[in-house]
Amino acid sequence: MIPDPETALSLAYPIGLGIAALGAGLGIGKGMASAMEAMGRQPEAIGKIQTAMIIGAAFIEALAIYALISVFLIG
């Protein structure tokens, strides 16, 4: 039995949002771990590393927020 499109969306969006949140969490975790390791190896470059880390985290969070907003716009 094939579900109607509205039912398919109501099942697919929570799964997609969960995958987006998982991906964002893994991406931020990997980025922060790499930045902390780089700061430990080169303490004189902490300012540059921290700036790049914050910009990267903002981009990753923006993707997760786009996924969340799409649920409200479509659903």
Gaussian input, Z-matrix of N, CA and C with variables (Angstrom, degrees):
# hf/3-21g

backbone

0 1
 N
 C     1     B1
 C     2     B2     1     A1
 N     3     B3     2     A2     1     D1
 C     4     B4     3     A3     2     D2
 C     5     B5     4     A4     3     D3
 N     6     B6     5     A5     4     D4
 C     7     B7     6     A6     5     D5
 C     8     B8     7     A7     6     D6
 N     9     B9     8     A8     7     D7
 C    10    B10     9     A9     8     D8
 C    11    B11    10    A10     9     D9
 N    12    B12    11    A11    10    D10
 C    13    B13    12    A12    11    D11
 C    14    B14    13    A13    12    D12
 N    15    B15    14    A14    13    D13
 C    16    B16    15    A15    14    D14
 C    17    B17    16    A16    15    D15
 N    18    B18    17    A17    16    D16
 C    19    B19    18    A18    17    D17
 C    20    B20    19    A19    18    D18
 N    21    B21    20    A20    19    D19
 C    22    B22    21    A21    20    D20
 C    23    B23    22    A22    21    D21
 N    24    B24    23    A23    22    D22
 C    25    B25    24    A24    23    D23
 C    26    B26    25    A25    24    D24
 N    27    B27    26    A26    25    D25
 C    28    B28    27    A27    26    D26
 C    29    B29    28    A28    27    D27
 N    30    B30    29    A29    28    D28
 C    31    B31    30    A30    29    D29
 C    32    B32    31    A31    30    D30
 N    33    B33    32    A32    31    D31
 C    34    B34    33    A33    32    D32
 C    35    B35    34    A34    33    D33
 N    36    B36    35    A35    34    D34
 C    37    B37    36    A36    35    D35
 C    38    B38    37    A37    36    D36
 N    39    B39    38    A38    37    D37
 C    40    B40    39    A39    38    D38
 C    41    B41    40    A40    39    D39
 N    42    B42    41    A41    40    D40
 C    43    B43    42    A42    41    D41
 C    44    B44    43    A43    42    D42
 N    45    B45    44    A44    43    D43
 C    46    B46    45    A45    44    D44
 C    47    B47    46    A46    45    D45
 N    48    B48    47    A47    46    D46
 C    49    B49    48    A48    47    D47
 C    50    B50    49    A49    48    D48
 N    51    B51    50    A50    49    D49
 C    52    B52    51    A51    50    D50
 C    53    B53    52    A52    51    D51
 N    54    B54    53    A53    52    D52
 C    55    B55    54    A54    53    D53
 C    56    B56    55    A55    54    D54
 N    57    B57    56    A56    55    D55
 C    58    B58    57    A57    56    D56
 C    59    B59    58    A58    57    D57
 N    60    B60    59    A59    58    D58
 C    61    B61    60    A60    59    D59
 C    62    B62    61    A61    60    D60
 N    63    B63    62    A62    61    D61
 C    64    B64    63    A63    62    D62
 C    65    B65    64    A64    63    D63
 N    66    B66    65    A65    64    D64
 C    67    B67    66    A66    65    D65
 C    68    B68    67    A67    66    D66
 N    69    B69    68    A68    67    D67
 C    70    B70    69    A69    68    D68
 C    71    B71    70    A70    69    D69
 N    72    B72    71    A71    70    D70
 C    73    B73    72    A72    71    D71
 C    74    B74    73    A73    72    D72
 N    75    B75    74    A74    73    D73
 C    76    B76    75    A75    74    D74
 C    77    B77    76    A76    75    D75
 N    78    B78    77    A77    76    D76
 C    79    B79    78    A78    77    D77
 C    80    B80    79    A79    78    D78
 N    81    B81    80    A80    79    D79
 C    82    B82    81    A81    80    D80
 C    83    B83    82    A82    81    D81
 N    84    B84    83    A83    82    D82
 C    85    B85    84    A84    83    D83
 C    86    B86    85    A85    84    D84
 N    87    B87    86    A86    85    D85
 C    88    B88    87    A87    86    D86
 C    89    B89    88    A88    87    D87
 N    90    B90    89    A89    88    D88
 C    91    B91    90    A90    89    D89
 C    92    B92    91    A91    90    D90
 N    93    B93    92    A92    91    D91
 C    94    B94    93    A93    92    D92
 C    95    B95    94    A94    93    D93
 N    96    B96    95    A95    94    D94
 C    97    B97    96    A96    95    D95
 C    98    B98    97    A97    96    D96
 N    99    B99    98    A98    97    D97
 C   100   B100    99    A99    98    D98
 C   101   B101   100   A100    99    D99
 N   102   B102   101   A101   100   D100
 C   103   B103   102   A102   101   D101
 C   104   B104   103   A103   102   D102
 N   105   B105   104   A104   103   D103
 C   106   B106   105   A105   104   D104
 C   107   B107   106   A106   105   D105
 N   108   B108   107   A107   106   D106
 C   109   B109   108   A108   107   D107
 C   110   B110   109   A109   108   D108
 N   111   B111   110   A110   109   D109
 C   112   B112   111   A111   110   D110
 C   113   B113   112   A112   111   D111
 N   114   B114   113   A113   112   D112
 C   115   B115   114   A114   113   D113
 C   116   B116   115   A115   114   D114
 N   117   B117   116   A116   115   D115
 C   118   B118   117   A117   116   D116
 C   119   B119   118   A118   117   D117
 N   120   B120   119   A119   118   D118
 C   121   B121   120   A120   119   D119
 C   122   B122   121   A121   120   D120
 N   123   B123   122   A122   121   D121
 C   124   B124   123   A123   122   D122
 C   125   B125   124   A124   123   D123
 N   126   B126   125   A125   124   D124
 C   127   B127   126   A126   125   D125
 C   128   B128   127   A127   126   D126
 N   129   B129   128   A128   127   D127
 C   130   B130   129   A129   128   D128
 C   131   B131   130   A130   129   D129
 N   132   B132   131   A131   130   D130
 C   133   B133   132   A132   131   D131
 C   134   B134   133   A133   132   D132
 N   135   B135   134   A134   133   D133
 C   136   B136   135   A135   134   D134
 C   137   B137   136   A136   135   D135
 N   138   B138   137   A137   136   D136
 C   139   B139   138   A138   137   D137
 C   140   B140   139   A139   138   D138
 N   141   B141   140   A140   139   D139
 C   142   B142   141   A141   140   D140
 C   143   B143   142   A142   141   D141
 N   144   B144   143   A143   142   D142
 C   145   B145   144   A144   143   D143
 C   146   B146   145   A145   144   D144
 N   147   B147   146   A146   145   D145
 C   148   B148   147   A147   146   D146
 C   149   B149   148   A148   147   D147
 N   150   B150   149   A149   148   D148
 C   151   B151   150   A150   149   D149
 C   152   B152   151   A151   150   D150
 N   153   B153   152   A152   151   D151
 C   154   B154   153   A153   152   D152
 C   155   B155   154   A154   153   D153
 N   156   B156   155   A155   154   D154
 C   157   B157   156   A156   155   D155
 C   158   B158   157   A157   156   D156
 N   159   B159   158   A158   157   D157
 C   160   B160   159   A159   158   D158
 C   161   B161   160   A160   159   D159
 N   162   B162   161   A161   160   D160
 C   163   B163   162   A162   161   D161
 C   164   B164   163   A163   162   D162
 N   165   B165   164   A164   163   D163
 C   166   B166   165   A165   164   D164
 C   167   B167   166   A166   165   D165
 N   168   B168   167   A167   166   D166
 C   169   B169   168   A168   167   D167
 C   170   B170   169   A169   168   D168
 N   171   B171   170   A170   169   D169
 C   172   B172   171   A171   170   D170
 C   173   B173   172   A172   171   D171
 N   174   B174   173   A173   172   D172
 C   175   B175   174   A174   173   D173
 C   176   B176   175   A175   174   D174
 N   177   B177   176   A176   175   D175
 C   178   B178   177   A177   176   D176
 C   179   B179   178   A178   177   D177
 N   180   B180   179   A179   178   D178
 C   181   B181   180   A180   179   D179
 C   182   B182   181   A181   180   D180
 N   183   B183   182   A182   181   D181
 C   184   B184   183   A183   182   D182
 C   185   B185   184   A184   183   D183
 N   186   B186   185   A185   184   D184
 C   187   B187   186   A186   185   D185
 C   188   B188   187   A187   186   D186
 N   189   B189   188   A188   187   D187
 C   190   B190   189   A189   188   D188
 C   191   B191   190   A190   189   D189
 N   192   B192   191   A191   190   D190
 C   193   B193   192   A192   191   D191
 C   194   B194   193   A193   192   D192
 N   195   B195   194   A194   193   D193
 C   196   B196   195   A195   194   D194
 C   197   B197   196   A196   195   D195
 N   198   B198   197   A197   196   D196
 C   199   B199   198   A198   197   D197
 C   200   B200   199   A199   198   D198
 N   201   B201   200   A200   199   D199
 C   202   B202   201   A201   200   D200
 C   203   B203   202   A202   201   D201
 N   204   B204   203   A203   202   D202
 C   205   B205   204   A204   203   D203
 C   206   B206   205   A205   204   D204
 N   207   B207   206   A206   205   D205
 C   208   B208   207   A207   206   D206
 C   209   B209   208   A208   207   D207
 N   210   B210   209   A209   208   D208
 C   211   B211   210   A210   209   D209
 C   212   B212   211   A211   210   D210
 N   213   B213   212   A212   211   D211
 C   214   B214   213   A213   212   D212
 C   215   B215   214   A214   213   D213
 N   216   B216   215   A215   214   D214
 C   217   B217   216   A216   215   D215
 C   218   B218   217   A217   216   D216
 N   219   B219   218   A218   217   D217
 C   220   B220   219   A219   218   D218
 C   221   B221   220   A220   219   D219
 N   222   B222   221   A221   220   D220
 C   223   B223   222   A222   221   D221
 C   224   B224   223   A223   222   D222

   B1=1.4558
   B2=1.5246
   B3=1.2929
   B4=1.4592
   B5=1.5325
   B6=1.3598
   B7=1.4699
   B8=1.5312
   B9=1.3151
   B10=1.4651
   B11=1.5353
   B12=1.3253
   B13=1.4727
   B14=1.5285
   B15=1.3155
   B16=1.4624
   B17=1.5303
   B18=1.3134
   B19=1.4620
   B20=1.5197
   B21=1.3183
   B22=1.4638
   B23=1.5286
   B24=1.3347
   B25=1.4654
   B26=1.5156
   B27=1.3186
   B28=1.4591
   B29=1.5231
   B30=1.3130
   B31=1.4623
   B32=1.5316
   B33=1.3227
   B34=1.4616
   B35=1.5264
   B36=1.3260
   B37=1.4599
   B38=1.5274
   B39=1.3234
   B40=1.4768
   B41=1.5198
   B42=1.3231
   B43=1.4594
   B44=1.5257
   B45=1.3265
   B46=1.4646
   B47=1.5149
   B48=1.3351
   B49=1.4611
   B50=1.5246
   B51=1.3073
   B52=1.4627
   B53=1.5162
   B54=1.3165
   B55=1.4680
   B56=1.5291
   B57=1.3357
   B58=1.4687
   B59=1.5255
   B60=1.3430
   B61=1.4626
   B62=1.5266
   B63=1.3253
   B64=1.4601
   B65=1.5257
   B66=1.3301
   B67=1.4609
   B68=1.5191
   B69=1.3344
   B70=1.4636
   B71=1.5198
   B72=1.3172
   B73=1.4631
   B74=1.5152
   B75=1.3163
   B76=1.4659
   B77=1.5254
   B78=1.3369
   B79=1.4641
   B80=1.5209
   B81=1.3249
   B82=1.4653
   B83=1.5227
   B84=1.3208
   B85=1.4652
   B86=1.5116
   B87=1.3251
   B88=1.4683
   B89=1.5292
   B90=1.3257
   B91=1.4635
   B92=1.5207
   B93=1.3267
   B94=1.4691
   B95=1.5224
   B96=1.3355
   B97=1.4659
   B98=1.5206
   B99=1.3250
   B100=1.4662
   B101=1.5242
   B102=1.3302
   B103=1.4639
   B104=1.5277
   B105=1.3233
   B106=1.4667
   B107=1.5278
   B108=1.3209
   B109=1.4627
   B110=1.5281
   B111=1.3324
   B112=1.4658
   B113=1.5311
   B114=1.3439
   B115=1.4675
   B116=1.5218
   B117=1.3244
   B118=1.4558
   B119=1.5161
   B120=1.3107
   B121=1.4630
   B122=1.5334
   B123=1.3486
   B124=1.4666
   B125=1.5281
   B126=1.3127
   B127=1.4672
   B128=1.5283
   B129=1.3210
   B130=1.4650
   B131=1.5316
   B132=1.3193
   B133=1.4644
   B134=1.5279
   B135=1.3299
   B136=1.4670
   B137=1.5250
   B138=1.3033
   B139=1.4679
   B140=1.5196
   B141=1.3297
   B142=1.4709
   B143=1.5214
   B144=1.3307
   B145=1.4649
   B146=1.5176
   B147=1.3265
   B148=1.4632
   B149=1.5300
   B150=1.3137
   B151=1.4676
   B152=1.5277
   B153=1.3236
   B154=1.4606
   B155=1.5278
   B156=1.3336
   B157=1.4587
   B158=1.5259
   B159=1.3003
   B160=1.4699
   B161=1.5284
   B162=1.3225
   B163=1.4633
   B164=1.5257
   B165=1.3213
   B166=1.4589
   B167=1.5235
   B168=1.3226
   B169=1.4658
   B170=1.5245
   B171=1.3192
   B172=1.4639
   B173=1.5238
   B174=1.3350
   B175=1.4665
   B176=1.5271
   B177=1.3183
   B178=1.4669
   B179=1.5254
   B180=1.3250
   B181=1.4657
   B182=1.5261
   B183=1.3287
   B184=1.4628
   B185=1.5235
   B186=1.3168
   B187=1.4645
   B188=1.5214
   B189=1.3249
   B190=1.4663
   B191=1.5301
   B192=1.3035
   B193=1.4694
   B194=1.5326
   B195=1.3361
   B196=1.4645
   B197=1.5183
   B198=1.3187
   B199=1.4671
   B200=1.5261
   B201=1.3247
   B202=1.4571
   B203=1.5197
   B204=1.3087
   B205=1.4719
   B206=1.5270
   B207=1.3283
   B208=1.4705
   B209=1.5230
   B210=1.3202
   B211=1.4634
   B212=1.5269
   B213=1.3155
   B214=1.4420
   B215=1.5373
   B216=1.3313
   B217=1.4620
   B218=1.5279
   B219=1.3120
   B220=1.4583
   B221=1.5290
   B222=1.3258
   B223=1.4764
   B224=1.4439
   A1=109.36
   A2=117.06
   A3=122.74
   A4=108.51
   A5=116.63
   A6=118.16
   A7=111.12
   A8=115.06
   A9=118.60
   A10=109.52
   A11=118.61
   A12=121.15
   A13=113.63
   A14=117.91
   A15=119.92
   A16=110.77
   A17=117.34
   A18=120.98
   A19=110.31
   A20=116.93
   A21=120.55
   A22=110.67
   A23=116.89
   A24=119.69
   A25=111.60
   A26=117.18
   A27=119.34
   A28=111.61
   A29=117.43
   A30=120.54
   A31=111.95
   A32=117.02
   A33=120.77
   A34=112.62
   A35=117.73
   A36=119.29
   A37=113.48
   A38=120.39
   A39=117.91
   A40=112.90
   A41=116.48
   A42=119.06
   A43=110.07
   A44=116.84
   A45=120.58
   A46=112.83
   A47=116.44
   A48=119.86
   A49=110.71
   A50=116.34
   A51=119.88
   A52=112.15
   A53=116.29
   A54=120.18
   A55=110.45
   A56=116.96
   A57=120.46
   A58=110.85
   A59=116.85
   A60=120.30
   A61=110.94
   A62=116.44
   A63=120.23
   A64=110.47
   A65=116.64
   A66=120.28
   A67=112.45
   A68=116.49
   A69=119.80
   A70=110.82
   A71=116.70
   A72=120.01
   A73=112.39
   A74=116.30
   A75=119.91
   A76=111.54
   A77=116.46
   A78=120.25
   A79=112.52
   A80=116.21
   A81=119.39
   A82=110.30
   A83=116.96
   A84=119.89
   A85=112.15
   A86=116.62
   A87=120.71
   A88=111.00
   A89=115.95
   A90=119.52
   A91=112.80
   A92=116.33
   A93=119.94
   A94=111.22
   A95=116.67
   A96=119.72
   A97=110.96
   A98=116.27
   A99=119.70
   A100=111.37
   A101=116.57
   A102=119.86
   A103=110.94
   A104=116.95
   A105=119.55
   A106=110.89
   A107=116.61
   A108=120.16
   A109=110.55
   A110=116.90
   A111=120.34
   A112=110.90
   A113=116.58
   A114=119.47
   A115=111.20
   A116=117.19
   A117=120.46
   A118=112.10
   A119=116.71
   A120=120.46
   A121=112.28
   A122=116.40
   A123=120.01
   A124=109.92
   A125=117.63
   A126=119.96
   A127=113.76
   A128=117.95
   A129=119.77
   A130=111.78
   A131=118.48
   A132=121.85
   A133=112.50
   A134=116.99
   A135=120.55
   A136=111.36
   A137=119.04
   A138=121.93
   A139=113.03
   A140=116.10
   A141=120.28
   A142=111.35
   A143=116.81
   A144=120.51
   A145=110.50
   A146=115.82
   A147=119.87
   A148=111.34
   A149=116.83
   A150=120.03
   A151=110.77
   A152=116.97
   A153=120.66
   A154=110.99
   A155=116.51
   A156=120.55
   A157=111.02
   A158=117.32
   A159=121.52
   A160=110.45
   A161=117.59
   A162=120.45
   A163=110.45
   A164=117.22
   A165=120.92
   A166=111.98
   A167=117.16
   A168=120.61
   A169=111.15
   A170=117.16
   A171=120.56
   A172=110.90
   A173=117.43
   A174=120.26
   A175=111.19
   A176=117.00
   A177=120.08
   A178=110.25
   A179=117.21
   A180=120.54
   A181=110.68
   A182=117.60
   A183=120.41
   A184=110.41
   A185=117.51
   A186=119.74
   A187=111.25
   A188=117.54
   A189=120.53
   A190=110.73
   A191=117.16
   A192=120.54
   A193=110.25
   A194=117.80
   A195=120.25
   A196=110.81
   A197=116.86
   A198=120.00
   A199=110.61
   A200=117.20
   A201=120.55
   A202=111.39
   A203=117.25
   A204=120.80
   A205=110.37
   A206=117.80
   A207=119.54
   A208=111.09
   A209=117.47
   A210=120.03
   A211=109.93
   A212=117.66
   A213=120.55
   A214=112.25
   A215=116.52
   A216=119.80
   A217=112.11
   A218=116.96
   A219=120.92
   A220=111.16
   A221=115.65
   A222=120.31
   A223=115.28
   D1=128.41
   D2=-179.78
   D3=-93.90
   D4=124.32
   D5=179.58
   D6=-73.80
   D7=157.69
   D8=176.96
   D9=-69.96
   D10=161.26
   D11=-175.19
   D12=-59.27
   D13=-34.94
   D14=-179.14
   D15=-66.17
   D16=-40.61
   D17=177.89
   D18=-67.46
   D19=-40.18
   D20=178.71
   D21=-62.07
   D22=-42.11
   D23=177.69
   D24=-65.96
   D25=-39.21
   D26=-178.29
   D27=-68.39
   D28=-21.34
   D29=175.52
   D30=-91.33
   D31=-34.09
   D32=-174.43
   D33=-78.93
   D34=-35.66
   D35=-176.18
   D36=-63.94
   D37=-45.41
   D38=177.14
   D39=-61.73
   D40=-36.15
   D41=178.26
   D42=-67.01
   D43=-45.31
   D44=178.51
   D45=-63.31
   D46=-39.00
   D47=178.52
   D48=-66.62
   D49=-38.96
   D50=176.51
   D51=-63.23
   D52=-41.53
   D53=177.78
   D54=-65.25
   D55=-40.03
   D56=178.52
   D57=-64.51
   D58=-41.86
   D59=178.79
   D60=-66.03
   D61=-40.51
   D62=178.09
   D63=-63.40
   D64=-44.62
   D65=178.84
   D66=-63.06
   D67=-41.11
   D68=178.49
   D69=-65.17
   D70=-41.92
   D71=178.56
   D72=-62.93
   D73=-44.02
   D74=178.03
   D75=-65.56
   D76=-40.19
   D77=179.65
   D78=-64.79
   D79=-44.57
   D80=179.15
   D81=-66.94
   D82=-40.57
   D83=178.41
   D84=-61.00
   D85=-44.52
   D86=179.11
   D87=-65.73
   D88=-41.68
   D89=179.24
   D90=-64.81
   D91=-43.50
   D92=179.19
   D93=-65.67
   D94=-41.39
   D95=179.07
   D96=-62.12
   D97=-43.31
   D98=179.30
   D99=-65.98
   D100=-39.11
   D101=179.62
   D102=-66.85
   D103=-41.67
   D104=178.98
   D105=-64.00
   D106=-39.42
   D107=177.59
   D108=-65.08
   D109=-41.58
   D110=179.20
   D111=-65.65
   D112=-39.38
   D113=178.06
   D114=-64.88
   D115=-36.13
   D116=177.70
   D117=-68.28
   D118=-34.02
   D119=-178.76
   D120=-79.42
   D121=-34.69
   D122=-178.83
   D123=-131.66
   D124=81.15
   D125=-178.10
   D126=-61.68
   D127=-24.72
   D128=-178.94
   D129=-73.03
   D130=-15.61
   D131=-178.51
   D132=-105.44
   D133=19.11
   D134=-176.06
   D135=-57.99
   D136=-41.90
   D137=-177.89
   D138=-59.97
   D139=-47.04
   D140=179.87
   D141=-67.80
   D142=-41.70
   D143=-179.51
   D144=-65.23
   D145=-42.68
   D146=-178.52
   D147=-65.06
   D148=-39.77
   D149=178.18
   D150=-62.75
   D151=-46.61
   D152=178.79
   D153=-63.88
   D154=-36.71
   D155=179.69
   D156=-65.14
   D157=-42.89
   D158=-178.92
   D159=-67.27
   D160=-41.37
   D161=178.15
   D162=-64.13
   D163=-43.35
   D164=178.23
   D165=-63.29
   D166=-42.06
   D167=178.13
   D168=-64.20
   D169=-36.65
   D170=178.60
   D171=-65.25
   D172=-40.71
   D173=177.89
   D174=-65.05
   D175=-41.42
   D176=179.93
   D177=-65.88
   D178=-42.90
   D179=178.51
   D180=-64.99
   D181=-35.38
   D182=178.72
   D183=-61.84
   D184=-39.41
   D185=178.09
   D186=-63.88
   D187=-40.43
   D188=177.99
   D189=-66.49
   D190=-38.16
   D191=179.01
   D192=-68.47
   D193=-37.59
   D194=175.59
   D195=-60.23
   D196=-40.47
   D197=178.12
   D198=-63.64
   D199=-40.99
   D200=179.36
   D201=-67.26
   D202=-42.47
   D203=-178.86
   D204=-66.43
   D205=-34.95
   D206=179.81
   D207=-62.30
   D208=-31.25
   D209=177.20
   D210=-64.00
   D211=-41.60
   D212=-178.81
   D213=-73.01
   D214=-32.92
   D215=-179.36
   D216=-74.41
   D217=-41.62
   D218=-177.04
   D219=-83.94
   D220=-42.78
   D221=-173.92
   D222=-78.09

